[in-house]
Amino acid sequence: MSLIALTLISSLTWVPIGDKQALICPLAQLSQCLATFPTQVRKQLPYSEALFKTELGLRSAMVLPIDDSHFSGLILVNERETPDFQLLNIDGTTYQYDLKEQAQLTLWHELGHLENIGLQGDVLPNELTAYQHEWLADIYLIWRIAKAKGNLDLAWQQYHRRNLAALTSPQYMSHWTSPMMIQVLKKYQVSQIAGYSQYRDFVVNFYSQITQIEPQNLREYSSLMQRTFGEAVLQPLPEYLSWRKPELGRFLAPTLIVLMGEAKAHDWLVQNSML
């Protein structure tokens, strides 16, 4: 390896993923990042920097897995697109939820994708759906938060963020991991999660016990959220997907309490048959 290549590698941020390495690449350093990879790896990635930027779009980060004996993936980061807050309009009132350390949480989520890919065919199934990849990445995020912070405050922030995004637009339903996150947040104390020195061991414990959601159920939740929170004026249908309302209320209640206060959130849930 040339001295120039060694210099490039040492100036970038590499993180271990199992027995491999992942590269964290700020968007402004994309050319430098790509220059560190050998040809056989570079061929697995978008062929032009413009295509990288197109795929990233307005997201704050994206992960590109790599099939290689040394490299597990590239995480492209654009902190300019990292949000500081989220807004939600409920019955004509706009609520703001401030986000803390969101850039770090986004990075851990993306690392979670690579960690879980590395566990497929071992402690995770060989095949995972796109939705399973998303919620598993957020479970990894919970584990990282517990290890790094000693509390789950930021894990609940991610939970609220997922709820708020899904309530704002149906396009975010693919990342609506709250129904899966809450199972872990309710089942485990932070000390129990942090007690797992390896994420792999945590996966072995929780994966067989977690209740997964069928795609049809997700579609029903999405339809119910759109009818309840969407901007379009819709004819009131009190019985619409009534069998899903109490379950949806349980998922939304923690977030609504943070936004509205416990009393007002309770009244809203009662009025909308979600309690």
C-alpha positions as CSV (number, residue, x, y, z in Angstrom):
1,M,0.0,0.0,0.0
2,S,1.3,3.4,-0.9
3,L,2.2,6.1,1.6
4,I,-0.6,8.3,0.1
5,A,-3.2,5.5,0.6
6,L,-2.0,5.0,4.2
7,T,-2.3,8.7,4.9
8,L,-5.9,8.7,3.5
9,I,-6.9,5.7,5.6
10,S,-5.4,7.1,8.8
11,S,-7.2,10.4,8.4
12,L,-10.7,8.9,8.1
13,T,-12.9,7.3,10.8
14,W,-13.1,3.5,10.8
15,V,-15.2,1.5,13.2
16,P,-15.1,-2.3,13.8
17,I,-18.1,-4.3,12.7
18,G,-17.4,-7.9,13.9
19,D,-14.1,-8.8,12.4
20,K,-14.4,-6.2,9.6
21,Q,-14.2,-2.4,9.3
22,A,-16.8,0.2,8.3
23,L,-15.9,3.7,7.0
24,I,-17.8,6.7,8.3
25,C,-17.5,9.3,5.5
26,P,-18.7,12.9,5.8
27,L,-20.2,14.0,2.5
28,A,-17.6,16.7,2.0
29,Q,-14.9,14.0,2.1
30,L,-16.5,11.5,-0.3
31,S,-13.7,11.6,-2.9
32,Q,-11.1,10.9,-0.2
33,C,-13.2,8.1,1.2
34,L,-13.7,6.3,-2.1
35,A,-9.9,6.6,-2.8
36,T,-9.2,4.3,0.2
37,F,-11.1,1.3,-1.2
38,P,-9.6,-1.3,-3.5
39,T,-11.0,-1.7,-7.0
40,Q,-13.1,-4.7,-6.2
41,V,-14.8,-2.9,-3.4
42,R,-15.3,0.4,-5.4
43,K,-17.2,-1.6,-8.0
44,Q,-19.9,-2.5,-5.5
45,L,-20.6,1.2,-4.8
46,P,-22.3,3.8,-7.0
47,Y,-20.1,4.6,-10.0
48,S,-20.2,8.4,-9.5
49,E,-20.2,10.9,-6.7
50,A,-23.3,12.5,-8.2
51,L,-25.1,9.2,-7.8
52,F,-24.1,9.0,-4.1
53,K,-25.6,12.4,-3.5
54,T,-28.8,11.5,-5.4
55,E,-29.3,8.3,-3.3
56,L,-28.6,10.2,-0.1
57,G,-31.1,13.0,-1.0
58,L,-32.2,14.9,2.0
59,R,-31.3,12.2,4.5
60,S,-28.7,12.9,7.1
61,A,-27.0,9.5,6.5
62,M,-27.2,6.3,4.6
63,V,-25.4,3.0,4.7
64,L,-24.0,1.0,1.8
65,P,-23.1,-2.5,2.8
66,I,-20.0,-4.1,1.1
67,D,-19.4,-7.8,0.5
68,D,-15.7,-8.2,1.3
69,S,-13.5,-10.0,3.8
70,H,-12.1,-6.8,5.2
71,F,-14.8,-4.1,4.8
72,S,-18.4,-4.2,5.9
73,G,-19.7,-1.0,4.5
74,L,-19.6,2.8,4.0
75,I,-21.7,5.2,6.0
76,L,-22.2,8.5,4.2
77,V,-23.1,11.3,6.6
78,N,-24.5,14.8,5.8
79,E,-24.9,16.6,9.1
80,R,-26.5,19.6,7.3
81,E,-29.6,17.5,7.0
82,T,-29.7,16.4,10.6
83,P,-32.9,17.8,12.1
84,D,-32.9,19.8,15.4
85,F,-36.6,19.3,16.0
86,Q,-39.8,17.8,14.7
87,L,-43.3,19.3,14.3
88,L,-46.7,17.8,14.5
89,N,-50.1,19.4,14.1
90,I,-52.9,17.9,16.2
91,D,-56.4,19.4,15.8
92,G,-55.1,22.8,14.7
93,T,-52.3,23.0,17.4
94,T,-48.7,22.7,16.3
95,Y,-46.3,20.9,18.7
96,Q,-42.5,21.0,18.6
97,Y,-40.3,18.2,19.8
98,D,-36.6,19.2,20.2
99,L,-34.0,16.6,19.3
100,K,-30.7,16.1,21.1
101,E,-27.5,14.4,19.8
102,Q,-29.4,13.4,16.7
103,A,-26.3,13.1,14.5
104,Q,-24.9,10.5,16.9
105,L,-28.2,8.6,17.0
106,T,-28.4,8.5,13.2
107,L,-24.8,7.2,13.0
108,W,-25.5,4.5,15.6
109,H,-28.6,3.5,13.7
110,E,-26.6,3.1,10.4
111,L,-24.0,1.1,12.2
112,G,-26.8,-1.1,13.5
113,H,-27.6,-2.0,9.9
114,L,-24.1,-3.3,9.3
115,E,-24.0,-5.1,12.7
116,N,-27.3,-6.9,11.9
117,I,-26.2,-7.8,8.4
118,G,-23.2,-9.5,10.0
119,L,-25.4,-11.6,12.2
120,Q,-27.7,-12.9,9.5
121,G,-27.5,-16.6,9.1
122,D,-26.1,-16.8,12.6
123,V,-28.3,-15.5,15.4
124,L,-30.6,-13.7,12.9
125,P,-32.4,-15.3,9.9
126,N,-30.7,-15.5,6.6
127,E,-33.3,-13.3,5.1
128,L,-34.8,-10.1,6.6
129,T,-37.4,-7.7,5.2
130,A,-36.6,-4.0,4.8
131,Y,-38.8,-3.3,7.8
132,Q,-37.0,-5.9,9.9
133,H,-33.7,-4.3,9.0
134,E,-35.0,-0.9,10.2
135,W,-36.3,-2.0,13.6
136,L,-33.3,-4.2,14.3
137,A,-31.1,-1.1,13.6
138,D,-33.1,0.8,16.2
139,I,-32.7,-2.1,18.7
140,Y,-29.0,-1.8,18.2
141,L,-29.3,1.9,18.8
142,I,-31.0,1.2,22.1
143,W,-28.1,-1.1,23.1
144,R,-25.5,1.6,22.1
145,I,-27.4,4.3,24.1
146,A,-27.6,2.1,27.2
147,K,-23.9,1.3,27.0
148,A,-22.8,4.9,26.3
149,K,-25.2,6.9,28.4
150,G,-26.4,4.6,31.3
151,N,-30.0,5.7,30.7
152,L,-32.6,5.3,27.9
153,D,-33.5,9.0,27.4
154,L,-32.2,9.1,23.9
155,A,-33.8,5.8,23.1
156,W,-37.1,7.3,24.0
157,Q,-36.3,10.3,21.8
158,Q,-35.8,8.0,18.8
159,Y,-39.1,6.3,19.7
160,H,-40.9,9.7,19.7
161,R,-39.1,10.7,16.5
162,R,-40.3,7.5,14.7
163,N,-43.9,8.2,15.9
164,L,-43.8,11.8,14.8
165,A,-42.4,11.1,11.4
166,A,-45.0,8.4,10.7
167,L,-47.8,10.7,11.8
168,T,-46.5,13.5,9.6
169,S,-46.3,11.5,6.4
170,P,-47.0,7.9,5.3
171,Q,-43.7,7.7,3.5
172,Y,-42.0,7.3,6.9
173,M,-44.0,4.2,7.8
174,S,-41.1,2.1,6.5
175,H,-39.1,3.4,9.5
176,W,-42.0,3.3,12.0
177,T,-40.1,1.1,14.4
178,S,-41.9,2.2,17.6
179,P,-44.0,-0.9,17.9
180,M,-40.8,-3.0,18.1
181,M,-38.8,-0.5,20.1
182,I,-41.4,-0.2,22.9
183,Q,-41.2,-4.0,23.5
184,V,-37.6,-3.7,24.4
185,L,-37.9,-0.4,26.2
186,K,-40.7,-1.9,28.4
187,K,-39.1,-5.3,28.9
188,Y,-35.6,-4.4,29.9
189,Q,-34.0,-2.1,32.5
190,V,-31.1,0.0,31.2
191,S,-28.7,-2.0,33.5
192,Q,-29.9,-5.2,31.9
193,I,-29.2,-3.9,28.3
194,A,-25.9,-2.4,29.3
195,G,-24.9,-5.7,30.9
196,Y,-24.5,-7.3,27.5
197,S,-20.9,-6.5,26.5
198,Q,-21.6,-7.8,23.0
199,Y,-24.6,-6.8,20.9
200,R,-24.7,-10.3,19.5
201,D,-25.6,-11.6,23.0
202,F,-28.4,-9.1,23.4
203,V,-29.8,-10.2,20.0
204,V,-29.8,-13.8,21.2
205,N,-31.8,-12.8,24.3
206,F,-34.5,-10.5,22.8
207,Y,-35.1,-11.8,19.3
208,S,-36.9,-15.0,20.1
209,Q,-39.2,-13.1,22.6
210,I,-40.2,-10.1,20.5
211,T,-43.6,-10.0,18.8
212,Q,-43.2,-9.1,15.1
213,I,-45.9,-7.1,13.2
214,E,-47.4,-8.5,10.0
215,P,-47.2,-6.3,6.9
216,Q,-51.0,-6.2,6.7
217,N,-51.2,-4.8,10.2
218,L,-48.6,-2.1,9.4
219,R,-50.8,-1.1,6.4
220,E,-53.8,-0.8,8.7
221,Y,-51.9,1.3,11.2
222,S,-50.7,3.6,8.4
223,S,-54.2,4.0,7.0
224,L,-55.6,4.8,10.5
225,M,-52.8,7.4,11.2
226,Q,-53.5,9.1,7.9
227,R,-57.2,9.3,8.5
228,T,-56.6,10.6,12.1
229,F,-53.7,13.0,11.5
230,G,-53.7,13.7,7.8
231,E,-54.2,17.2,6.4
232,A,-57.0,16.2,4.0
233,V,-60.5,16.7,5.2
234,L,-62.2,13.3,5.5
235,Q,-65.6,12.2,6.4
236,P,-65.7,11.1,10.1
237,L,-65.9,7.3,10.3
238,P,-65.8,6.4,14.0
239,E,-65.7,2.7,13.4
240,Y,-62.9,2.9,10.7
241,L,-60.3,0.2,11.7
242,S,-61.7,0.4,15.2
243,W,-60.0,-2.9,16.2
244,R,-56.6,-1.2,15.6
245,K,-57.3,1.9,17.6
246,P,-56.4,0.7,21.1
247,E,-53.2,-0.9,19.9
248,L,-52.2,2.3,18.0
249,G,-53.1,4.3,21.1
250,R,-50.7,2.3,23.2
251,F,-47.9,3.0,20.7
252,L,-48.7,6.7,20.4
253,A,-49.5,7.5,24.1
254,P,-45.9,8.0,25.3
255,T,-45.3,10.5,22.5
256,L,-48.5,12.4,22.9
257,I,-47.9,12.7,26.7
258,V,-44.5,14.3,26.0
259,L,-46.1,16.7,23.5
260,M,-49.4,17.6,25.2
261,G,-49.0,16.7,28.8
262,E,-50.6,13.6,30.5
263,A,-54.1,15.0,31.0
264,K,-54.6,16.5,27.5
265,A,-53.1,13.4,25.9
266,H,-55.5,11.2,27.9
267,D,-58.5,13.2,26.8
268,W,-57.4,13.1,23.2
269,L,-56.9,9.3,23.3
270,V,-60.3,8.9,24.9
271,Q,-62.0,11.1,22.3
272,N,-60.4,9.2,19.5
273,S,-61.2,5.7,20.9
274,M,-57.5,4.9,21.4
275,L,-57.5,4.2,25.1
